[in-house]
């Protein structure tokens, strides 16, 4: 059965404007207005082969595109059965305050209250009724800020929280037992560098605490996923995507200890990472002259990785979140770096 795909572009609050999917370009240059058609050399950047053992392939399908091409949001998060995409590059600028929300029941996107301070590579996480957005860069992948915000879903409004102890972007954010763990990221304006910092925000007390650095490497653009109270930190880059790693450690908040786990088979950064059916799923990402479409899943019980059907459209700097029994992947860069954005939205259902 054919699926009608729609995008709702909100004008005034509560007054959505309907637009067909055909009106939204799949790709757009960041600083140019002309229509983008990927060249043969750009298409050649796509890589989908995984060294991990093959598992059940599962199935990808195309859904309603984003209202406009976007990338470098950093990640996305889910709350109350909807997907929130916050900040990033788009429409000619790198410090957008965009806040698009996807409703899978209607297959539509709506605008929500914009982020108070536009930025890219914003760290996001959500509780049942609140979306958190911490830090980010105000220039292209550099010049981070310390601001932290909480979005009240019911009231469609943002409020400020205690600022970060140290400014950074491209960090990972994980919620465990009322505390938000902000791990890794990058700092600097001209001399940008990855960091291994681990700071924890107590929601009830509105207060930060500094913990020992994560082990291994200073990393940004990595995946962070919570499984049974453990915070898994997977992949990422050391300063640039020329030095990606398959790094995989898990932090146990109850003991304050880190555990080494089997590395991700395809070292990459700017990938998505989510939890579904008890497994961690990592998709997309980039490396020098490579844009990944690999989908690899990790089983915490066996400490092993498996590969599955690759993304229909390889991308990096995307937003990924789980809604129901599907992984939704929206936006992202279609070529290495931030020059081309996408509005593509695809969902994966495991076999």
KOLSEKOL-755039 format. One record per residue (C-alpha): residue number from 0; residue in three letters; x, y, z. Coordinates in Angstrom, 2 decimals. Example, Ala and Ser with C-alpha at 12.3 -4.5 7.8 and 13.67 -1.06 7.14 Angstrom:
> 0 ALA 12.30 -4.50 7.80
> 1 SER 13.67 -1.06 7.14
//
This chain:
> 0 UNK 0.00 0.00 0.00
> 1 UNK 1.36 3.41 -0.90
> 2 UNK 2.20 5.72 1.98
> 3 UNK 1.37 9.42 1.78
> 4 UNK 4.27 11.40 3.22
> 5 UNK 3.79 14.92 4.51
> 6 UNK 5.78 17.68 6.12
> 7 UNK 4.13 20.27 8.34
> 8 UNK 5.91 23.61 8.38
> 9 UNK 4.64 25.59 11.33
> 10 UNK 4.01 29.29 10.81
> 11 UNK 2.44 30.81 13.88
> 12 UNK 2.19 28.46 16.85
> 13 UNK -0.62 25.99 16.29
> 14 UNK -1.07 26.98 12.65
> 15 UNK 0.78 24.35 10.60
> 16 UNK 1.24 24.78 6.87
> 17 UNK 1.07 21.60 4.80
> 18 UNK 3.68 20.84 2.15
> 19 UNK 4.23 17.76 0.01
> 20 UNK 7.37 15.70 0.31
> 21 UNK 8.20 16.62 -3.28
> 22 UNK 8.63 20.26 -2.20
> 23 UNK 11.54 19.38 0.11
> 24 UNK 14.89 18.87 -1.67
> 25 UNK 16.76 15.74 -0.56
> 26 UNK 20.12 17.55 -0.62
> 27 UNK 21.22 21.19 -0.34
> 28 UNK 24.52 23.03 -0.18
> 29 UNK 25.09 24.78 3.12
> 30 UNK 25.89 28.21 1.68
> 31 UNK 24.38 28.04 -1.81
> 32 UNK 20.78 27.93 -3.02
> 33 UNK 21.11 25.84 -6.17
> 34 UNK 19.66 22.33 -6.37
> 35 UNK 22.18 19.63 -5.45
> 36 UNK 22.74 16.54 -7.52
> 37 UNK 25.49 14.35 -6.14
> 38 UNK 28.36 13.80 -8.56
> 39 UNK 29.94 10.44 -9.33
> 40 UNK 32.92 11.31 -7.14
> 41 UNK 30.60 12.24 -4.26
> 42 UNK 28.59 9.04 -4.65
> 43 UNK 31.88 7.13 -4.62
> 44 UNK 32.39 8.25 -1.00
> 45 UNK 29.64 5.85 0.11
> 46 UNK 30.82 2.74 1.96
> 47 UNK 28.50 0.03 3.27
> 48 UNK 30.57 -3.15 3.73
> 49 UNK 31.02 -4.26 7.35
> 50 UNK 33.68 -6.64 8.70
> 51 UNK 31.24 -7.88 11.37
> 52 UNK 29.50 -11.28 10.99
> 53 UNK 26.22 -11.02 9.11
> 54 UNK 23.01 -11.09 11.10
> 55 UNK 19.34 -10.85 10.10
> 56 UNK 19.24 -8.00 7.55
> 57 UNK 16.05 -6.23 8.67
> 58 UNK 14.36 -3.62 6.51
> 59 UNK 14.78 0.10 5.76
> 60 UNK 12.04 2.35 4.38
> 61 UNK 11.74 6.02 3.42
> 62 UNK 9.43 8.24 5.49
> 63 UNK 8.43 11.92 5.55
> 64 UNK 11.54 14.05 4.97
> 65 UNK 12.65 16.80 7.31
> 66 UNK 11.10 20.21 6.57
> 67 UNK 14.49 21.26 5.12
> 68 UNK 17.94 19.72 4.64
> 69 UNK 19.92 19.70 7.90
> 70 UNK 23.04 18.13 9.43
> 71 UNK 25.42 18.31 12.38
> 72 UNK 22.64 18.52 14.94
> 73 UNK 24.90 15.99 16.63
> 74 UNK 22.17 13.55 17.57
> 75 UNK 18.46 13.31 18.27
> 76 UNK 16.37 12.06 21.15
> 77 UNK 12.94 10.54 21.70
> 78 UNK 10.28 11.49 24.26
> 79 UNK 6.62 10.56 24.52
> 80 UNK 6.84 8.58 21.30
> 81 UNK 8.17 11.47 19.21
> 82 UNK 11.60 12.32 17.81
> 83 UNK 13.25 15.69 18.58
> 84 UNK 15.90 17.15 16.25
> 85 UNK 17.62 20.22 17.70
> 86 UNK 20.11 22.78 16.32
> 87 UNK 22.63 22.10 13.56
> 88 UNK 23.54 23.32 10.08
> 89 UNK 20.89 24.31 7.58
> 90 UNK 19.60 26.96 5.22
> 91 UNK 22.97 28.68 4.87
> 92 UNK 24.08 28.87 8.50
> 93 UNK 25.78 26.62 11.05
> 94 UNK 24.20 27.88 14.29
> 95 UNK 20.52 27.19 13.73
> 96 UNK 18.04 26.99 16.65
> 97 UNK 15.77 24.57 14.75
> 98 UNK 13.61 22.21 16.78
> 99 UNK 11.73 19.77 14.57
> 100 UNK 9.54 17.06 16.10
> 101 UNK 8.44 13.93 14.24
> 102 UNK 5.14 12.16 15.00
> 103 UNK 5.24 8.57 13.68
> 104 UNK 1.48 8.10 14.06
> 105 UNK 0.86 10.72 11.36
> 106 UNK 4.25 10.55 9.58
> 107 UNK 4.62 14.33 9.89
> 108 UNK 7.14 16.86 11.19
> 109 UNK 6.18 19.96 13.18
> 110 UNK 8.11 22.92 14.48
> 111 UNK 8.48 23.24 18.24
> 112 UNK 9.85 26.14 20.30
> 113 UNK 13.34 26.91 18.94
> 114 UNK 16.49 26.42 20.96
> 115 UNK 17.26 29.67 22.85
> 116 UNK 20.82 29.74 21.48
> 117 UNK 21.40 28.34 17.99
> 118 UNK 24.32 25.93 17.76
> 119 UNK 25.57 22.77 16.09
> 120 UNK 26.68 19.49 17.66
> 121 UNK 24.39 19.98 20.65
> 122 UNK 24.30 17.15 23.20
> 123 UNK 20.71 15.99 23.80
> 124 UNK 18.84 13.55 26.03
> 125 UNK 15.30 13.23 27.33
> 126 UNK 13.25 12.15 30.33
> 127 UNK 9.55 11.38 30.03
> 128 UNK 8.47 15.04 30.04
> 129 UNK 11.66 17.06 29.35
> 130 UNK 14.24 17.34 26.57
> 131 UNK 17.73 18.50 27.55
> 132 UNK 20.13 20.35 25.19
> 133 UNK 23.65 21.03 26.50
> 134 UNK 26.50 22.96 24.90
> 135 UNK 27.35 22.97 21.20
> 136 UNK 29.39 25.05 18.77
> 137 UNK 28.37 28.50 17.52
> 138 UNK 30.83 28.39 14.62
> 139 UNK 31.35 25.49 12.21
> 140 UNK 32.36 22.59 14.46
> 141 UNK 34.24 24.92 16.82
> 142 UNK 33.83 27.76 19.37
> 143 UNK 31.67 25.97 21.97
> 144 UNK 29.44 27.60 24.58
> 145 UNK 28.49 26.66 28.17
> 146 UNK 24.73 27.16 28.02
> 147 UNK 22.34 24.37 29.03
> 148 UNK 18.61 24.26 28.40
> 149 UNK 15.60 22.14 29.33
> 150 UNK 12.51 21.94 27.10
> 151 UNK 9.15 21.38 28.77
> 152 UNK 7.17 19.24 26.33
> 153 UNK 3.73 20.09 27.71
> 154 UNK 4.41 23.83 27.75
> 155 UNK 6.46 23.98 24.51
> 156 UNK 9.01 26.20 26.27
> 157 UNK 12.69 26.25 27.20
> 158 UNK 14.39 27.29 30.45
> 159 UNK 18.04 27.76 31.35
> 160 UNK 19.88 25.47 33.76
> 161 UNK 23.25 25.70 35.53
> 162 UNK 25.87 26.24 32.79
> 163 UNK 28.50 23.68 31.87
> 164 UNK 31.65 23.78 34.00
> 165 UNK 33.64 23.86 30.72
> 166 UNK 32.43 24.84 27.25
> 167 UNK 32.30 22.08 24.64
> 168 UNK 30.40 20.66 21.71
> 169 UNK 29.99 17.21 20.11
> 170 UNK 29.77 15.58 23.55
> 171 UNK 27.60 12.63 24.53
> 172 UNK 24.74 13.04 27.02
> 173 UNK 23.18 10.16 28.96
> 174 UNK 20.47 10.15 31.63
> 175 UNK 20.82 7.67 34.51
> 176 UNK 18.88 7.90 37.80
> 177 UNK 18.12 11.60 37.61
> 178 UNK 21.65 12.57 36.60
> 179 UNK 22.89 13.62 33.17
> 180 UNK 26.37 12.40 32.28
> 181 UNK 28.15 14.60 29.71
> 182 UNK 31.11 12.70 28.29
> 183 UNK 33.86 13.72 25.88
> 184 UNK 33.41 16.34 23.18
> 185 UNK 35.67 19.06 21.82
> 186 UNK 36.76 22.53 22.90
> 187 UNK 38.57 25.46 21.26
> 188 UNK 38.09 28.11 18.60
> 189 UNK 41.12 28.04 16.31
> 190 UNK 42.95 25.23 18.11
> 191 UNK 40.06 22.76 18.31
> 192 UNK 40.78 19.55 20.22
> 193 UNK 38.94 16.52 21.58
> 194 UNK 38.52 16.12 25.35
> 195 UNK 37.95 13.16 27.69
> 196 UNK 35.98 15.15 30.28
> 197 UNK 33.21 13.51 32.29
> 198 UNK 30.86 15.85 34.12
> 199 UNK 27.53 15.01 35.75
> 200 UNK 24.50 17.25 36.15
> 201 UNK 22.10 16.57 39.05
> 202 UNK 18.65 17.55 37.76
> 203 UNK 17.01 17.98 41.16
> 204 UNK 19.87 20.05 42.61
> 205 UNK 20.68 21.99 39.39
> 206 UNK 24.34 21.34 40.11
> 207 UNK 27.38 19.94 38.29
> 208 UNK 30.00 17.50 39.53
> 209 UNK 33.29 16.64 37.82
> 210 UNK 34.27 12.95 37.59
> 211 UNK 37.58 11.41 36.39
> 212 UNK 38.09 11.51 32.62
> 213 UNK 36.90 8.61 30.50
> 214 UNK 39.70 6.13 29.72
> 215 UNK 41.43 5.50 26.44
> 216 UNK 41.31 8.62 24.28
> 217 UNK 39.86 12.11 24.26
> 218 UNK 36.92 11.73 21.86
> 219 UNK 34.15 13.69 20.17
> 220 UNK 31.46 12.75 17.62
> 221 UNK 30.95 9.39 19.36
> 222 UNK 27.88 7.31 20.25
> 223 UNK 26.57 7.20 23.83
> 224 UNK 23.84 4.71 24.84
> 225 UNK 22.51 3.56 28.23
> 226 UNK 21.89 -0.18 28.72
> 227 UNK 20.76 -1.52 32.11
> 228 UNK 22.28 1.45 33.94
> 229 UNK 25.61 1.28 32.07
> 230 UNK 26.69 4.12 29.77
> 231 UNK 28.30 2.75 26.61
> 232 UNK 30.66 5.11 24.76
> 233 UNK 31.29 3.87 21.21
> 234 UNK 33.48 5.08 18.35
> 235 UNK 34.30 8.72 17.69
> 236 UNK 37.31 10.76 16.60
> 237 UNK 40.47 12.15 18.10
> 238 UNK 40.41 15.78 16.91
> 239 UNK 39.46 14.97 13.28
> 240 UNK 37.74 12.20 11.30
> 241 UNK 41.19 11.26 9.95
> 242 UNK 41.76 9.61 13.35
> 243 UNK 38.56 7.65 14.00
> 244 UNK 38.51 4.82 16.53
> 245 UNK 36.29 1.84 17.28
> 246 UNK 36.73 2.57 21.02
> 247 UNK 34.08 0.98 23.26
> 248 UNK 33.96 1.41 27.04
> 249 UNK 31.04 1.28 29.46
> 250 UNK 30.73 3.40 32.60
> 251 UNK 28.90 2.00 35.65
> 252 UNK 27.54 4.94 37.68
> 253 UNK 26.83 2.72 40.69
> 254 UNK 30.55 1.89 41.11
> 255 UNK 32.21 4.77 39.26
> 256 UNK 34.20 2.27 37.20
> 257 UNK 34.75 1.90 33.45
> 258 UNK 34.65 -1.47 31.68
> 259 UNK 36.37 -2.20 28.37
> 260 UNK 34.11 -3.78 25.74
> 261 UNK 34.59 -5.15 22.22
> 262 UNK 35.28 -2.26 19.82
> 263 UNK 32.86 -1.31 17.05
> 264 UNK 33.87 -3.21 13.87
> 265 UNK 33.82 -0.11 11.63
> 266 UNK 35.75 2.73 13.31
> 267 UNK 33.85 5.95 12.57
> 268 UNK 32.58 9.23 13.94
> 269 UNK 29.44 11.31 13.47
> 270 UNK 27.37 8.12 13.56
> 271 UNK 24.05 7.39 15.24
> 272 UNK 23.75 5.06 18.24
> 273 UNK 20.51 3.82 19.83
> 274 UNK 19.10 1.01 21.98
> 275 UNK 16.45 -1.34 20.58
> 276 UNK 15.46 -4.86 21.63
> 277 UNK 18.31 -4.98 24.14
> 278 UNK 20.97 -4.29 21.50
> 279 UNK 22.96 -1.17 20.63
> 280 UNK 22.65 -0.20 16.97
> 281 UNK 25.22 2.08 15.28
> 282 UNK 24.66 3.49 11.80
> 283 UNK 26.23 6.00 9.43
> 284 UNK 29.27 8.16 10.15
> 285 UNK 32.27 9.49 8.25
> 286 UNK 36.00 9.19 7.71
> 287 UNK 38.40 10.88 5.28
> 288 UNK 36.67 10.65 1.87
> 289 UNK 34.19 8.12 3.23
> 290 UNK 30.54 8.40 4.27
> 291 UNK 29.35 5.23 5.97
> 292 UNK 26.06 3.40 5.59
> 293 UNK 26.98 0.44 7.78
> 294 UNK 24.47 -0.72 10.38
> 295 UNK 26.14 -2.77 13.12
> 296 UNK 24.55 -3.98 16.36
> 297 UNK 26.09 -4.93 19.68
> 298 UNK 24.77 -7.55 22.10
> 299 UNK 25.79 -6.68 25.69
> 300 UNK 25.15 -10.27 26.79
> 301 UNK 27.74 -11.76 24.42
> 302 UNK 29.97 -8.68 23.98
> 303 UNK 29.76 -9.26 20.22
> 304 UNK 28.88 -7.29 17.09
> 305 UNK 26.74 -8.19 14.07
> 306 UNK 26.09 -6.45 10.74
> 307 UNK 22.70 -5.82 9.14
> 308 UNK 21.19 -4.21 6.04
> 309 UNK 23.01 -0.91 5.42
> 310 UNK 21.25 2.44 5.30
> 311 UNK 19.50 3.29 2.05
> 312 UNK 21.35 6.62 2.03
> 313 UNK 24.73 6.73 3.83
> 314 UNK 25.08 9.87 5.96
> 315 UNK 26.94 11.37 8.92
> 316 UNK 26.07 14.09 11.43
> 317 UNK 22.55 12.66 11.47
> 318 UNK 19.82 12.34 14.07
> 319 UNK 18.82 8.84 15.22
> 320 UNK 16.15 7.79 17.72
> 321 UNK 13.92 4.82 18.48
> 322 UNK 10.16 5.19 18.14
> 323 UNK 8.18 2.05 18.86
> 324 UNK 10.03 -0.87 17.27
> 325 UNK 11.86 1.16 14.61
> 326 UNK 15.06 3.19 14.40
> 327 UNK 14.46 6.56 12.72
> 328 UNK 17.43 8.26 11.05
> 329 UNK 16.91 11.79 9.73
> 330 UNK 19.06 14.47 8.13
> 331 UNK 22.84 14.31 7.96
> 332 UNK 25.65 15.04 5.56
> 333 UNK 25.68 13.17 2.26
> 334 UNK 29.40 13.80 1.66
> 335 UNK 32.38 14.11 3.97
> 336 UNK 32.32 17.37 5.93
> 337 UNK 29.53 19.91 6.26
> 338 UNK 29.11 21.24 2.73
> 339 UNK 25.97 19.27 1.79
> 340 UNK 22.95 18.70 4.04
> 341 UNK 20.06 16.26 3.59
> 342 UNK 16.36 16.13 4.46
> 343 UNK 16.25 12.34 4.09
> 344 UNK 14.40 10.36 6.75
> 345 UNK 14.60 6.58 6.78
> 346 UNK 13.51 4.02 9.36
> 347 UNK 14.87 0.56 10.10
> 348 UNK 12.86 -2.38 11.45
> 349 UNK 14.91 -5.35 12.74
> 350 UNK 14.05 -8.81 11.46
//
